Amino acid sequence: MAPPGQRTTSPSRCGYLPTETARLEYRVLVDVTATQHDALLARGWRRFGCEWFRPVCPACTACRSLRLPLDLFTPSRSQRRALRGNATIEVVVQAPTITGAHLHLYNAYHAAMHRQKGWPWHSTDPVTYFQSYLGGDWAFAREFLYDEAGRLVGVGLADITPTALSSVSFFHDPAWRPRAPGVFSVLQQLAYAQQHGLRYHSLGYWIAGCPSMASKAPYRPHELLAWYPPDAVEPHWVAG
């Protein structure tokens, strides 16, 4: 039997590799320090609201945690081009909030991804958004607000721990998409992490054979978590 607050989902068809079977391990936690969260990130856990999760798939190990060592990272030519192309974007970093503009942007983004890429349709409302992104009293949570000409065009959610910045989620105005907003957001968060003396930028999970995750691989050099260890076992990261 799983410990209180911990559960494992039933096996289901993987949303990233359709020929594989997926399964996730969840923990519901309500009192986690930034240092404790740091240790969870290092072992491959991801956070949404009060839930931490990581894969425990029965026969597949393709899903890997990916992070960037900040002292080694240098942006590529195309990444620098994304910075120049978004010079008019203003960036504000603060504790996460929820406004009508957040909800409108989230729903517009997911509607566009549903039409263009066949993503399952997921709309949000104040309660759902709060539970997914604001639930819990997390002093380490931040949001990166991207404004242009006084209008919210993107929101990047992240966690800040003693050693790492973990990108949680990003959504944007579909009209901004031709200017590589995802690259711009990653580079803004990466610069913030470097300015605050952190060691790593965690980009979450990466699957080599999944086209929707291909955008993570060009950030180099990067490291991959070798396997998902228990809490008492030191994690082992390898060059990607």
Secondary structure, DSSP 8 states (H G I E B T S, - for coil): ---TTEEE---EE-SSSTTSEE-EEEEE-S---HHHHHHHHHTT-EEETTEEEEE--SS----EEEEEETTT----HHHHHHHHHTTT-EEEEES----HHHHHHHHHHHHHHHHHH--------HHHHIIIII-S--TTEEEEEEEETTEEEEEEEEEE-SSEEEEEEEEE-GGGGGG-HHHHHHHHHHHHHHHTT-SEEEEEEE-TT-GGGGGGTTS-S-EEESS---TTS---EEE-
